[in-house]
Amino acid sequence: MPNLWKLDSLKPCTEIVLAGETMPALFWNGVAQRGPQVFLRQKELGLWRQWSWAQTGEAVREIAHGLMSLGFAPGECASILANTRVEWMLADLAILSCGGVSNGIYPTDSAAQAHYLCEDSRTSVLFVEDEEQLDKALEVREMLPRLRKIVVMDMKGLRDFADAGVIDLMALRELGRVHAQAHPGALEARVAAVQPQDLAILVYTSGTTGRPKGAMHSHAGLVYTVRGYNLIVAQYESDERIAFLPLCHIAERIGGAFFAVYTGSKLNFVERPETVPENVREIAPTVFTAVPRVWEKLYSGVTIALKDSSKLQQAAYAWGIAVGTRVADRMLAGQPVSAWLKLQFTLARWIALDNVRKLIGVHRARFCVTGAAPISPELIRWYLALGVPLGEVWGMTETCGASTSSPIGRIKPGMVGPACPFNEVRLDPVTSEIQVKGPNVFMGYLNLPEKTAETFTSDGWLRTGDVGQVDADGYYRITDRMKDIIITAGGKNVTPSEIENDLKFSPFITDAVVIGDKRPYLTVIVMIDQENVEKFAQDRDIPFSNYTSLTRAQPVQELIWSEIERVNRKFARVEQVKKFFLLETQLSAEDEELTPTMKLKRKFVEKKYADRIEALYRD
């Protein structure tokens, strides 16, 4: 295959780059091995602050000793309720270094949800980000008798606040410095006492079909997985990553934070969730992992910018992306790329495509990864046409992240690749359910032995609940969740994710949920892309006063229907959408309709909007 994607830099690493059989052992060996090198960076007040490995180690040591001064014992659980930030990672590593169990709570969770997670995990120390998260903790503190102390990372607005059960992070670190002087060697003894088989972290499922379940992962499983990730495509100390997905989600926790601990790649933390596009452009990561929602948003941003550009710029882009598409198509097909087409592609990048890459912030990326949800194959082809290798992975909380991965040099859009080299994957011959086996698979669900037993087959394979197919090359394709497959009133099986992914490729659609189980035809609930649809309305002088009036405007309704019709042409008549409605409320991660990774909760949406759905079938 031609070297247009710099494939020579995308090799696996079979050697162990950092010794240690537990996460704290890995981390402290990293501190000793990489002391003065930059490890973490975070933007504060407009300036990027950096932490070397040695400085990170010093902070973790102080927090860990601070925890010990509070009586935090090995095996106890501490939870972290905060956005993705450096302090999250410092607290996480300190908890693990004490021999404790670390649990993350989404910052968008309500006080009631935080109460359930702290109660279920038997949390004794709770780290919270700021005043907002502290309010949640204080609201439910009386119902958590095991909770001894709340630690606040950011005391802004709390200068005059005083509570014996609350301490700020800097004060905890001061306690730690005093404790370390009085108990030299105590932390080293804790780290040495941690065993590979010990429980390390809890990762709670999103709870779309009931209360969240705490997936338990051991130190052995975590270390095995991060070493396994390096067998796919190696990362190096020279690599720059960006941390912005929730750290309580398996993707960022393992593929971001812990993988960076192992490989030594620099981890850059964004300012806020809203500044991700701006921070990506500033950082220009060499390795970029994101969920489909982010890749779709970056594509939409390019679409908006193009509409505001000159005719000459639009023409240059159209020619450049057409050349890139021809190159990508030939590479995907395993066909040679002629010298003439290579020359055209080089010119296309110089004239237009490199500017698009810089606009997104992926101009330095050696490779990019998408996962955690299905993505449109057309969107992957678009990134490949830019010259950006975007590979898809598939996995879940219970598999400690990725279980299949698309080899960057042999991407098949729409396929999630063959099994990762560190685990086995198979299809159930009857149900076509994808099943996984390997040391990366979780220990089970906390306090739920019956649920754990149900999750495994009699011969020890994890039931993932995903239905798929596998081709002759061993590449898997996820067709849908078993529980989401639609069987129409006419008996036709429909996989809604295929239709939904094609709809989300539209720059005007952020998400979609197809309805039709036991129904005569398919309908769809659509969440619009506010920025792009607003621009569409403004460019055409379509009046609207707020988000709701925008969704109700007839030209907007016609716009979305035209996008649905575009997708309908790809499917058989029985698989085509007949009616739709737009969500009239602008949703954010705080809303119950969305998961923390910004996906619409199918069952929740179907229940909440049942009356509107029924209306689509009455007319």
ChimeraX attribute file (.defattr): number of C-alpha atoms within 10 A of each C-alpha:
attribute: neighborCount
match mode: 1-to-1
recipient: residues
	/A:1	15
	/A:2	16
	/A:3	10
	/A:4	17
	/A:5	19
	/A:6	14
	/A:7	15
	/A:8	9
	/A:9	13
	/A:10	17
	/A:11	16
	/A:12	14
	/A:13	17
	/A:14	12
	/A:15	9
	/A:16	11
	/A:17	14
	/A:18	17
	/A:19	14
	/A:20	18
	/A:21	18
	/A:22	25
	/A:23	27
	/A:24	25
	/A:25	21
	/A:26	17
	/A:27	25
	/A:28	24
	/A:29	17
	/A:30	23
	/A:31	22
	/A:32	12
	/A:33	14
	/A:34	16
	/A:35	17
	/A:36	13
	/A:37	16
	/A:38	19
	/A:39	25
	/A:40	26
	/A:41	22
	/A:42	20
	/A:43	16
	/A:44	10
	/A:45	8
	/A:46	8
	/A:47	9
	/A:48	13
	/A:49	12
	/A:50	18
	/A:51	19
	/A:52	18
	/A:53	25
	/A:54	20
	/A:55	18
	/A:56	21
	/A:57	21
	/A:58	16
	/A:59	21
	/A:60	24
	/A:61	25
	/A:62	25
	/A:63	29
	/A:64	34
	/A:65	30
	/A:66	25
	/A:67	26
	/A:68	21
	/A:69	18
	/A:70	17
	/A:71	12
	/A:72	21
	/A:73	17
	/A:74	18
	/A:75	17
	/A:76	17
	/A:77	25
	/A:78	28
	/A:79	28
	/A:80	27
	/A:81	25
	/A:82	25
	/A:83	25
	/A:84	24
	/A:85	22
	/A:86	20
	/A:87	20
	/A:88	21
	/A:89	19
	/A:90	19
	/A:91	25
	/A:92	27
	/A:93	26
	/A:94	25
	/A:95	32
	/A:96	28
	/A:97	31
	/A:98	29
	/A:99	28
	/A:100	26
	/A:101	26
	/A:102	25
	/A:103	26
	/A:104	27
	/A:105	25
	/A:106	22
	/A:107	21
	/A:108	19
	/A:109	19
	/A:110	15
	/A:111	18
	/A:112	13
	/A:113	17
	/A:114	22
	/A:115	20
	/A:116	17
	/A:117	22
	/A:118	28
	/A:119	16
	/A:120	14
	/A:121	21
	/A:122	17
	/A:123	24
	/A:124	22
	/A:125	23
	/A:126	23
	/A:127	28
	/A:128	28
	/A:129	23
	/A:130	20
	/A:131	16
	/A:132	12
	/A:133	21
	/A:134	23
	/A:135	13
	/A:136	19
	/A:137	24
	/A:138	14
	/A:139	12
	/A:140	16
	/A:141	19
	/A:142	10
	/A:143	13
	/A:144	16
	/A:145	11
	/A:146	14
	/A:147	20
	/A:148	17
	/A:149	19
	/A:150	25
	/A:151	24
	/A:152	25
	/A:153	21
	/A:154	15
	/A:155	18
	/A:156	9
	/A:157	10
	/A:158	13
	/A:159	7
	/A:160	6
	/A:161	8
	/A:162	9
	/A:163	7
	/A:164	8
	/A:165	12
	/A:166	17
	/A:167	17
	/A:168	18
	/A:169	23
	/A:170	18
	/A:171	14
	/A:172	21
	/A:173	21
	/A:174	15
	/A:175	20
	/A:176	24
	/A:177	21
	/A:178	14
	/A:179	20
	/A:180	20
	/A:181	11
	/A:182	10
	/A:183	12
	/A:184	11
	/A:185	10
	/A:186	16
	/A:187	20
	/A:188	15
	/A:189	13
	/A:190	19
	/A:191	19
	/A:192	14
	/A:193	13
	/A:194	24
	/A:195	16
	/A:196	17
	/A:197	14
	/A:198	17
	/A:199	21
	/A:200	28
	/A:201	26
	/A:202	26
	/A:203	25
	/A:204	25
	/A:205	20
	/A:206	19
	/A:207	11
	/A:208	16
	/A:209	11
	/A:210	8
	/A:211	13
	/A:212	17
	/A:213	21
	/A:214	23
	/A:215	23
	/A:216	23
	/A:217	26
	/A:218	24
	/A:219	22
	/A:220	20
	/A:221	26
	/A:222	25
	/A:223	24
	/A:224	18
	/A:225	27
	/A:226	24
	/A:227	21
	/A:228	23
	/A:229	23
	/A:230	22
	/A:231	18
	/A:232	21
	/A:233	17
	/A:234	17
	/A:235	26
	/A:236	16
	/A:237	16
	/A:238	11
	/A:239	18
	/A:240	23
	/A:241	25
	/A:242	27
	/A:243	27
	/A:244	23
	/A:245	23
	/A:246	21
	/A:247	26
	/A:248	28
	/A:249	22
	/A:250	24
	/A:251	23
	/A:252	21
	/A:253	24
	/A:254	22
	/A:255	18
	/A:256	22
	/A:257	21
	/A:258	21
	/A:259	23
	/A:260	24
	/A:261	25
	/A:262	25
	/A:263	21
	/A:264	27
	/A:265	23
	/A:266	28
	/A:267	25
	/A:268	25
	/A:269	23
	/A:270	26
	/A:271	20
	/A:272	13
	/A:273	13
	/A:274	9
	/A:275	11
	/A:276	18
	/A:277	17
	/A:278	14
	/A:279	21
	/A:280	23
	/A:281	16
	/A:282	11
	/A:283	18
	/A:284	20
	/A:285	25
	/A:286	21
	/A:287	18
	/A:288	22
	/A:289	25
	/A:290	19
	/A:291	20
	/A:292	26
	/A:293	20
	/A:294	16
	/A:295	21
	/A:296	22
	/A:297	19
	/A:298	17
	/A:299	19
	/A:300	21
	/A:301	18
	/A:302	15
	/A:303	14
	/A:304	17
	/A:305	12
	/A:306	16
	/A:307	14
	/A:308	10
	/A:309	11
	/A:310	10
	/A:311	11
	/A:312	9
	/A:313	15
	/A:314	16
	/A:315	14
	/A:316	16
	/A:317	20
	/A:318	15
	/A:319	17
	/A:320	24
	/A:321	23
	/A:322	17
	/A:323	22
	/A:324	27
	/A:325	20
	/A:326	15
	/A:327	26
	/A:328	25
	/A:329	16
	/A:330	16
	/A:331	21
	/A:332	17
	/A:333	13
	/A:334	13
	/A:335	13
	/A:336	12
	/A:337	17
	/A:338	12
	/A:339	9
	/A:340	9
	/A:341	15
	/A:342	16
	/A:343	11
	/A:344	17
	/A:345	25
	/A:346	17
	/A:347	14
	/A:348	22
	/A:349	21
	/A:350	12
	/A:351	15
	/A:352	20
	/A:353	25
	/A:354	18
	/A:355	15
	/A:356	19
	/A:357	21
	/A:358	15
	/A:359	18
	/A:360	20
	/A:361	22
	/A:362	25
	/A:363	20
	/A:364	16
	/A:365	19
	/A:366	21
	/A:367	23
	/A:368	19
	/A:369	19
	/A:370	23
	/A:371	21
	/A:372	22
	/A:373	17
	/A:374	23
	/A:375	27
	/A:376	21
	/A:377	17
	/A:378	14
	/A:379	22
	/A:380	23
	/A:381	23
	/A:382	18
	/A:383	22
	/A:384	24
	/A:385	22
	/A:386	27
	/A:387	25
	/A:388	23
	/A:389	26
	/A:390	26
	/A:391	26
	/A:392	31
	/A:393	24
	/A:394	25
	/A:395	21
	/A:396	18
	/A:397	23
	/A:398	26
	/A:399	25
	/A:400	26
	/A:401	25
	/A:402	27
	/A:403	29
	/A:404	25
	/A:405	27
	/A:406	24
	/A:407	22
	/A:408	22
	/A:409	20
	/A:410	15
	/A:411	23
	/A:412	21
	/A:413	21
	/A:414	21
	/A:415	26
	/A:416	28
	/A:417	27
	/A:418	22
	/A:419	21
	/A:420	20
	/A:421	14
	/A:422	18
	/A:423	18
	/A:424	16
	/A:425	18
	/A:426	18
	/A:427	18
	/A:428	12
	/A:429	8
	/A:430	6
	/A:431	12
	/A:432	17
	/A:433	21
	/A:434	25
	/A:435	22
	/A:436	23
	/A:437	20
	/A:438	18
	/A:439	18
	/A:440	25
	/A:441	25
	/A:442	21
	/A:443	17
	/A:444	20
	/A:445	23
	/A:446	17
	/A:447	13
	/A:448	12
	/A:449	11
	/A:450	10
	/A:451	13
	/A:452	17
	/A:453	14
	/A:454	11
	/A:455	18
	/A:456	17
	/A:457	11
	/A:458	9
	/A:459	7
	/A:460	13
	/A:461	18
	/A:462	23
	/A:463	18
	/A:464	19
	/A:465	17
	/A:466	20
	/A:467	22
	/A:468	21
	/A:469	16
	/A:470	18
	/A:471	11
	/A:472	6
	/A:473	8
	/A:474	13
	/A:475	20
	/A:476	26
	/A:477	21
	/A:478	20
	/A:479	21
	/A:480	20
	/A:481	17
	/A:482	17
	/A:483	10
	/A:484	19
	/A:485	17
	/A:486	21
	/A:487	16
	/A:488	19
	/A:489	13
	/A:490	11
	/A:491	12
	/A:492	14
	/A:493	14
	/A:494	22
	/A:495	20
	/A:496	22
	/A:497	22
	/A:498	20
	/A:499	23
	/A:500	23
	/A:501	22
	/A:502	22
	/A:503	26
	/A:504	24
	/A:505	24
	/A:506	22
	/A:507	23
	/A:508	24
	/A:509	24
	/A:510	22
	/A:511	21
	/A:512	25
	/A:513	23
	/A:514	23
	/A:515	22
	/A:516	21
	/A:517	18
	/A:518	14
	/A:519	15
	/A:520	15
	/A:521	19
	/A:522	23
	/A:523	21
	/A:524	23
	/A:525	23
	/A:526	24
	/A:527	22
	/A:528	27
	/A:529	19
	/A:530	17
	/A:531	14
	/A:532	19
	/A:533	21
	/A:534	20
	/A:535	14
	/A:536	18
	/A:537	16
	/A:538	12
	/A:539	10
	/A:540	10
	/A:541	9
	/A:542	15
	/A:543	11
	/A:544	15
	/A:545	7
	/A:546	12
	/A:547	16
	/A:548	14
	/A:549	13
	/A:550	21
	/A:551	24
	/A:552	15
	/A:553	15
	/A:554	11
	/A:555	15
	/A:556	21
	/A:557	15
	/A:558	11
	/A:559	15
	/A:560	22
	/A:561	17
	/A:562	12
	/A:563	18
	/A:564	24
	/A:565	15
	/A:566	14
	/A:567	20
	/A:568	19
	/A:569	11
	/A:570	12
	/A:571	13
	/A:572	8
	/A:573	11
	/A:574	16
	/A:575	21
	/A:576	19
	/A:577	21
	/A:578	17
	/A:579	17
	/A:580	22
	/A:581	18
	/A:582	18
	/A:583	18
	/A:584	16
	/A:585	13
	/A:586	14
	/A:587	14
	/A:588	13
	/A:589	16
	/A:590	15
	/A:591	15
	/A:592	17
	/A:593	20
	/A:594	19
	/A:595	17
	/A:596	21
	/A:597	18
	/A:598	19
	/A:599	19
	/A:600	23
	/A:601	17
	/A:602	18
	/A:603	14
	/A:604	15
	/A:605	17
	/A:606	17
	/A:607	10
	/A:608	11
	/A:609	12
	/A:610	11
	/A:611	10
	/A:612	14
	/A:613	21
	/A:614	10
	/A:615	9
	/A:616	15
	/A:617	15
	/A:618	7
	/A:619	6
